[in-house]
Amino acid sequence: MSASEHLLIELGTEELPPKSLKALGLAFRDGITTGLAQRELAHGEVEWFASPRRLAVLIRDVSLQAPDRELEVQGPPADKARNEQGEWSPAALGFARKQGVEPEQLELMDTPKGPRLGLRSTVRGAATGACLNDIIHDSIRALPIARRMRWGASRVEFVRPVHWVVAMLGQDSDHGEVLGLATGNTTRGHRFHSQGSITLERPEDYAEALAKARVVASFEQRRAMIREQVEVEASALQAQAVIDPDLLDEVTGLVEWPVALTGNFEQRFLEVPAEALISSMKEHQKYFHLVDAEDRLLPHFITISNIESRDPSQVISGNERVIRPRLSDAAFFFANDKKQTLASRVDDLRSIVFQQQLGTLHDKTRRVSALAGRLAGLLDTPAALAERAGLLSKADLGTEMVLEFADMQGIAGAYYARHDGEDDAVAAALEQQYWPRFAGDRLPQGLTAVALGLADRLDTLVGIFGIGQPPTGSRDPFALRRASLAVLRILVEKELDLDLRDCLALAAAEYADDVIDKQCVTQVLDYMLERFRAWYEEDNIPVEVFRAVSANKPGRPLDIQRRVHAVHAFTQLPEAAALAAANKRVGNILDKLEADHRFAAVDQALLAEPAERDLATKMAQLAMVSAEHLATGAYREALACLAALQGPVDAFFDCVMVNTEDAALRHNRLNLLHNLRGLFLQVADISQLAGLNQAAPA
């Protein structure tokens, strides 16, 4: 047998969860390769496979034996190995006993700490065949399976019942039992297009053998085939298929032999909101929808069949029959909902509880309406429109459309508002109030929508914190983390220079005094601004930079963003490290002063040393330049000009004694240092940067 063989592992199952298939396949691959790596078993190229009825890994050129390892264990010093009578000391005897050898088998070793007793031994490398069963079981245990199941009388647990297991190391397929089944070299093809078992002669025959049995085992290959087939079907209609990546992954997890087929539905259904039709096709039937060049929905869909039918028209007809009732329901709901205006539905919200202590959705709507109007005033957009949008913001929750299609919340409201003749800005705000729904999602466009989106989230944040139920650990039932990030994104990315502290205070003012503790505003502000930490970590900005800015307790997210990027740029300057260290030193000196110490203006006549005169002069010059930059919010330029203080600051600390016995000189020098720190604090507390790796990339 050669020094290496190809390795194939396959678990054959009932249909696996399609939404989890890709994650399971990748995790199974990683589990097997990790097991090999832990045993120092080298290997070549790795391929992973995942289809509805199998998880598999093919690894080429797996070493059959890991290299032996030479171990060296050091014991007690040589001069303590024996006593005065030449007998082995307790330390030597204990060390030998621990190693499982006689003291005479120990040897003398030269070490950096001098001669010591020790033991050298050779540890035999792992044999792949002997440990393969353990590797497979470890990989199975590590799979991300939320809920495992048992089947029949077996005590074996897995995500779905397992019917066969392939474990081939070269031609050797006898590797014990896995999930209660003996390993072997037989697999199975397509459930309908293939009959009987398939015997594999070699691991590398796996993909080709299954392809002949109408199974495309590779998840990635199958995914690419589906995409290509869908695009071909769409081009035949001179249309564009909308291929959602998550839907594509899910459909890939549903089929082993993909065949794309195009179906149609009646033109009349296009009068229904496109989002409802798409939801019916996508969520319930796993269809890809088609649009024209203007992005308008077309009365066609593409389905992916798992069989190659002799009569595709029958398959298409069956899918059309299935989707028609779903679209008919959507059309009925839409027509029925329009018989009642959104405004008339607002009163129905009195029966829907938002939160037991915070009242109903009607109570929330009243608060959000008022708050949206006040925020609109700060944004210089009509308050009346924002108040109207706030009043109608949750009215669509009682419509049949939203009750049937939960993801139509807001979207349905926008359609009904336009039907009722509401202002277009109000209608748009009803849909956009929920933007962004997730990381990277689009932001609300109009300022009315911005005011409503901010008001809704700020009301929730203040309310939940105000009743003492902030998020804890992974528990966040009201999605306050997501709400906080959404508010920050809106204010920063749309460049809205609002003071978050003031906005939260406005939100708290809408609650009665006996409902929430209005002192929660500071806690909410700290919580929200702390979300910036992860934001900047994703941008590779050190946390020390954020701490330097947050030390001043700022409340304007847009201003924080500008300061953080300015400080990050400052850290790349050659003077930054020295100035950060100097500011830390200054801070330590000033923090030790008595609480009642009073700072005063620097007395030029008391600047006795040349170094302190130079520093005072340079500070006066740069303070004027810095002030001009700060007046326009140019924080980066302000810090860049202050970097010129490095030389004078270093000279000051080298040549001037701050804590001199002369009280007048000492107080004057403390005043100078206080002014120095103040120059930088106008942007950030750069003493927080002391010790930061200045070699970090910009």
N, C-alpha and C positions, 0 to 999 in steps of 0.2 A: 504494500500500500504506500502511496506517495506521501510526502510530508504535509500535503494539504488536499482538501476536498471541498467541493461545493456543498452548501448546506441549504436545505429547503424545509421550512416549517409552515404548515397550513392547518388552521382550525376550520372545519366544515360545520356550518350551523344552519338553524332555521333563519329566516330573514331578519337581518340585523336592523336596528333603528337607523333609518336613512340620514337623519340630521346629525347623528353621532358617528357615522361610518368613517369619515375621513379622519377624525380625531382618534378613533380606535385603531385604524390602520397605522397611523404614524406612531402612536404610543406603543403598539405591538412591535413595530420595527425598532424603536428606540430601546425597548425592554430587552430584546434579543442582543442588540449590539452592545448595550451596557453590560449585560451578563458576560459577553465574550471579553470585553475590555477589562472587567474586574478580575478576570482570570488570566489576563495578559495573553489572550489568544488572538493572534494577528489575523487579518482577513482583507479581502479586496472589496470590489464593488458591491453595493447593497441595493437591492430592489425591493419595494414593498407593494403589496397587492391588497385590495379591499373591494369586495363586491357584496351584494346583498346576502350571499350565502358563504362567505369565506373571508378570513384574514390570513395573510401569508407574507412570508419574508424569504427572499432568495439571496444568499450571501456567497459570493464566489471566493474561492481559495482560502478557506478557513484552515488555519494551522491545526493539525491533529494533536499537537502536544505543545504546551507553553514551555518556554525556556526554563531550565533549572535556575534557581536563585541561590546565590551564596549569601548566607547570613552570618553576621558577626555580632555577638552579644558580649558586652563588657561587664565585668564583675568588680569585685573589691580591689583596691590597690594591692600591688604585689607585696609590699612590706607588711601588709596586714593579713596575708594569706596563711601564715603559720605563727604559732606562738613561740616562746623562747625554747621550748622543748622540741621544736620542729614538727609539732603536730598541727594538723589542719585546724584553722581557726573557725569559730562558729559562723563568721561571715562567709568564708570559703565553702564550708559544708552546706550552708543555706543556699548559696548561689548554685552549687552543683545539683542539689536536690531539686531546685526550681527548674533547672534545665533537663532533669531526668538522666543525669550522667554521674559517674563516679568522679571524685575530686581529681584523681590522677589523669582523667581525660581532658582536664582544663589545660590551657596553654598560656604562656606569657605573651602579652601584646604591648607594643609600644603605642602610646596614645599621646595626644597633646597635653594631657594631665599627668604624664609619667607612666611607667610600667604598671599594667593591671592584669589580673587574671581574666580570661575570656574563653569563649567557645566559638569555633568556626564550624559551620555545617552547611550542607547542600540540601535545599528543599526541592523536591521533584516538582516540575511544572505540571499544571492540570492537564488531564487528557480530555479532549473535547467530547469524545463518546461517553466518557464516564460522568461528565457533569451536564450533559445536554438536557436531561430531564429536569434538573434543578433550574437551569436557565429558563426553560419554557414555563415552568410553574411560577417562577419569580416574575416573569413578564406578564403572565395572566393576572397575577395578584395586583400588579401595578397599573392595570388598565383603568382608565377613568370611567368606571361604571357606577352610575348613581344608585341603581337598584339591581341586585342580582336575583336570579330565580332558580328554583329547583324543578326537575321534571321527573315524572314517573316515581319509582320507589327509590331513586338515587339520592344521595346526600350531596352530590356534586352541585356546585352553583356557578352560573355564568349568566351573561346578559341574555342569551337565548339558548335553547337546547342544542347540544353539540352531537353530531352524527358520525363524524370521522375526524381523524387526526393524522396528518402526514408529518413525518420527521425523518428526513433522509440526509445522512452525512455520506456523500458519495452514494454507493449502492446499499449501505447499511441503513436499514429502516427500523430496526428493533431497538427502541430506546425506552422501554417500559410503558407505563400507563400515564396518560394525560387526560384529565377530566373524566376519569373512569373508563377510558377507551385505550386499547392497545394501539401504539403508533404503527404506521405502515407506510406503504408507497402507493396507495390507491386513493384517487380523488373522484369527484363527480362533476359532470358538466351541467349544462343548462337544464333547469327543471322540466321544460317541455320539449326542447329541441335535441335532447341527448338522453340515451337510455343506458342504464347500467353503470358500473364503475369504470374508471380509467386507470390503468396501471402505468406508473411512471418508471421508466428505466433509469433515468438520470435526473437530478434536480434541475439542471438547466433546460430540460424539455418541458418544464411546467407551463409557461405562457403559451407556447405553440400547441401543446396538447389540449389545453383548454379552449384555445381559439377554434380548433377543429370541432370542439363540442359546443360551439356557440356561446362561449364565455370570454368576454374581454376582462381579464382579471385585474389589469392595472387601472387603478382609480383615475390617475392622471390621463392615461390614454383614452379611457372611456369618456371622461369629461371633455377632452378635446374633440372627440368624435361627435358628441352631442352638440357642442357649440357649432362645429362646422356644418352638421346636418341642419340645425335650426336656421343658420344663416343662408344656406342653400334654399331651403323651403321658403324663407322670407323673400329672397331675391326673385323667386319665381313669380311672386305677387307684386314685385316692384315696391316692396315694403321693407321696413326695418324691424327686426325682432328686438325686443327689450329683454336682455339677458341679465337678470339679477344674479350676482355671484352666489348668494346663499341658496337661491332656488336652483341654480345650476348644480351646486354641490348636493342638494337634497335629491334632485332627479337622478344624478349620477349614482346615488346610493340606493335607488329604487330598481335599477335595471342592470342586467348582465350583458344583454345584447341589444343595444339601443337602435331603435328605428323611429325616425321623426316623421310625423304625419300631420297634415294641415286640415283643420276643421273650420267650420263657419257658424255664425249665429245671425239671427235676423237683424236687419238694419235698424229696426224700430228700437232696439235696446240701446242704441247710441244716444237716445234722449236721456238716459239715466246717467248720473255722474260717473265719469270714466273710472274714478277711483273705486267705486263699488263694484263695477264690472271686473276690474283688474283683480280686486280682492277675491271675488268669487272664483275667477280662473286660477289665480296664483296660489291662494291659501288652501282652497278646497280641492282643486283638481290638478294642481301642479302643472298648469299650462303656461307657455310663454305667449305673451300678447304681442300684437303687431301695431305699429304706428306708421303714419305717412311722413312725408318730408317736413310737414309743419308740426310734427309730434302729436297728431290727433289719432285717437284710437280707431282702429279698423275692425270690421266685423269678422275677424279671423283669429284663430289661435293655433298654436303648434303643441302637440302632445308627443311624448316620448313613450313608445310602446316597448315592451320587453320581449316581444315575439316578432318574427318575420312572417306575417300572415300571407297566405295565398290569395286572400281577398281583402286588401287594406281598406276598401270602401266600407266593409262591415265594421271594422275597428273604428273608423272615423265616425260612421253613423252612430255607433254606440256612445262615443264621447260627446257627440252633439246632443244626443237625447239626455245625457246625464247633466250637461251644463245648462240646458234650456230652463228647467225649473228653478235653478239658482238665479238665473238672470231675470226670470219672471218675478220671483220674489222681490228682487231689488227694485224692479220697475214698480211693483205694487206699493212697496214701502215709500218710495220716492213720491209717487202720486198721492198717496194717503197723507203723508206728512205735510205736503204743501197746502192741505185744506185748513191748516191752522198756522197762524203767524208765530214766529219765534218769540216776539214780545208777549204773546198770550201764554206762552209756556213758562215764563219766568216764575210765576206764582207757584207752579207745580214743584219747584225746587225746595219748597218749604218742607216737603215730606222726605227729602233725601239728606241724610246726615253726612256732613263733611268729616267732623270729628266730634266726639261726644261733648267735650268741654268747649269746643270752638263753635258749635252750632251746626246749622244746616248749610247746604250749598246756597240757599237763598241769602243767608247771613254773609257768607263769603262773597257772593256776587255783589252785595251792597258795599262791602268794604273795598273790594277790588275796583268797583266803578269809581268810588270817590278817590281812591289812591291813584288810579290811572289818570284821572283828571288833573290831579296835582303834579304828577310826573310829566304829563303833557305840557303843563305850564313851564316846567323847568327845561323841557326840550323845545320850547317855542313852537308848539303845534296845537291846533284847536283842542281845548279841554273837553268841549261838548262831545266831539266825536269819540274821544277816548272813554268818556263816561258812558256813552251809549254802547260802545263795544264791551265795556266791563259789565254792563247790565245784561247783555245778551250772551256773554261769554260761555255760560254753561247750559244755556237753554236747550241745546240740541241733545243733551244727555237723555232727555225723555222721548226722543223721536224713535220711531220703529227702525229707521235706518241704522242709527247708532246702536240700538239694542241688539240688532242682528249682526252688524259689522262694527265691532268695537274700534277698529282702526280708522273709522270714518269720523271719529270725534273731532270737531273743529272743521273738518272738510265739509261735512254735511251742513253745519251751521252757516258756513260761507255761502253755500248754494241757496239755502233757504232765506238767508238775509237778502241776497240779490233778488230772489223771487218776490220778497216782501217790499222791495223798493228802498232798502236801507242804503245809506251812502256807501260807495265802493270801498272807501278806506275802512269803514266799520266791518264790511263783509270780509275784506282781506285780513283784518286783524283777528277775526274769529278763527281762521285757519292758522295764521302765523303765530298766534299766541303760544303754541306748543313748540315752535322752532327755537333752538335746536332740540331735537328729541334725543340725540345721542352724540357721542364725540365725533367731531368732524362734520356734523349735519349743518345745513344752511341756517342762516340767521334771519329773523324777521326783517322785512324790507322797509315798509313805511314806518314813520315815527308813531303813528297811532298804534300799530301792531307792537312796536317796541315798548310803548308805555303800558300796554295791556300785558305783554309777556313779563315785563319786570314786576308789575303790580301783583300779578297772580303768584309769582314765585316768592316775592318778598313777604306777601301776606302769609303764605304757608310757613316760611322760615321763622318769622317773628312769632306766629301763633304757636307752633310746635315747641320752640325753645321757651316761649313765655309760659307754657304750662309744665315746664320741666321735663320734657321728653326728647332731648337731643339724641342724635344717632349714637349708638354705642357699639364699638367693634364692627362686625359685619351687619348688624341690624340697623336698617334704615328704611322703615316701611313707607315713609312719605318722600323717599328719594331726594333728601335734602342735599346730599353731595352733588347729585346731578343738577339740581336747581341752582346751587351756588355756582357751579362751573358755567352754567348757562348764563347767569347774570354777569359774571366776569367776562365771558366771551362777548356778550352783546356790548357791554360798556367799552371794552378795549378795542375789539375789532371794528366796531362802528364809530370809534373815536368820540365817545360821548363822555365829556368830562364832568360827570356827576359825582357828588360826594356820597358815598355809600352809607356813611353814618347818618347823614341827613335823610336819605331815602328810607332807611330802616326806622328812623324816628317817626317819619310820616306814616309808615305802615303800622307802627305800634299805636299811633294816635287814633287809628280807626277802631281799635278794640276798647271796650268798656274797661274801666279800671279794675273791676272785680273779675275779669275774665283771664287776663294774663298779667304777669309781672313785667312791667315795662322797663325794668332795669336790665332786661335780657338783651337790649340793643347792643351793648358792648360785647357780650358773649357771642351773639350772632355775627357781629362784624369780625371778631377774631377768628371764628370758625370759617367764615367765608374766605377771608384773606389767606388763611392757612392752605386753602385749596390751590393757591398760587405755587406752593412748594412743589407739588407733583408736576404742575404745568411747566415750571422752569427746569425741573430735572429732565423732562422729555426733550427740552431744548439744550441739554448739556450745560446748563448754567449752574455753577456750584451753589449749594444751599447757603453758604456763607454770604453770597452776594444778596440773596433775598433777605437774610437776617440783617444785613447792613442797612437795607432800605426800610425794613419793617420796624427797626429799632426806634424810628421817629414816630411810630403809630400813625401812618398816613391813612387816609380814608377814601382817596380817589383812585380806583383801579387803573384808569388810563395813565394817571400820573405815576403810579407805582410801576407800571410797565415801562414807561420812559426812563425812570430812575434806575430800574434794574438793568436795563440794557446799557445805560450810561456807566454804571458801576462795573458791569462785566467788561466793557471796553477798557475801563480804567485799569482793571487787573492785568491787562496785557501790556501795560506800559512798564518800562524798566524801573521807573521810580516808585511803582505801586507798593512793592513789598516793604521798602524802607519807610515810606510814608504811613503805611498801615501799622507797622511796628511802632513808629513814633507816636501815632495817634493813640495806640493802646497804652503806651507809656504815659502820655499826657493824661489819658483817662484815669489811669491808676493813681497818678499824683493828685488830680482834682477830686477824685472820689474819696480820698482820705481826709479831705478838709471837713471841718465842723459844719454841721447843717446850717448854722446861722452865718456862715462866711458870706460876705458881700463882695461881689466883683465890681470893679470900677474901670473907668477908661485908663488906658496905658498912659503913664506920665513920661513924656519923652525925655524930660530932664533926668529921670532916674535910670535911663538905659546906660549903664556904666560900661559894659563890655562891648567891644566891636561886634561880636557875633550876635548879641541881642539887638543892637542897633540895626545890623544888616537884616535880621529876620523881620523886625518891625517895619522897616522900609519896604522890603519885598512884599510883605503881607498887605500893606496899604496899597501898593501898586496893583497887586493881583486881585484884591478885594473889589476894586472898581471894575476891572475887566470881568471878573466872575459875576458881579451883580448884573452887568449888561446881558450876559448869557442867561442867567437865571430868570430875568424879566421876560424872556421869550421861551422859557422852558427848555433851553438848550443845555441840558445837564451834562451831556458828554463833553461839550466844549468847556463848560465850567470846571469840571474835574481835570480836563487836560491842561488847562492853564495853571491850575493849582499844583500840578505835578512839578512845576518849576520850583516849588518850595523845598524840595528834597535836600538840596545842598545847604541852604541856610538853616534848615531844621537840624540836620546832622551836625553842622558846625556849632549850633546853639548847645546841643546836649554834650558835645565834646569839650566845649570851652566855658560853659556857664554853669555855675552851681545854683540851682533853683532854691533849695532850702538853706540859703545863707542866713547867718545870725542876724544880719541887718534886716529888721522887720519891714522897713519901707521898700528895700530892694526886693525882698522875698515876695511881698504882696504885689509889687509891680510885675515881677516875672510870672507870677501865677495869673495875673490879669492878661498877660501876653499869651500864655498858653491857652487860657480860656477862649481868647479871641481866635487862636489858631484852630482849636477844635471846632469852634462855631462856624468857621469858614467852610469846613468839610461837611458839618452836620446840616448845612443848608440843602445838601443833596442826600447824604447818607452817613451812617456811622462807620467809617472805613476801618475803625479799629477791629471790627468784626472780621476783617479780611486777614488779620495777622495770622501767619502760619499757613495760609492758603497756598497751594502749589501754583506758583506764578507761571510755570511752564505749560499749564493747561492750554489747549488750543482755544482760539477765539470762537 
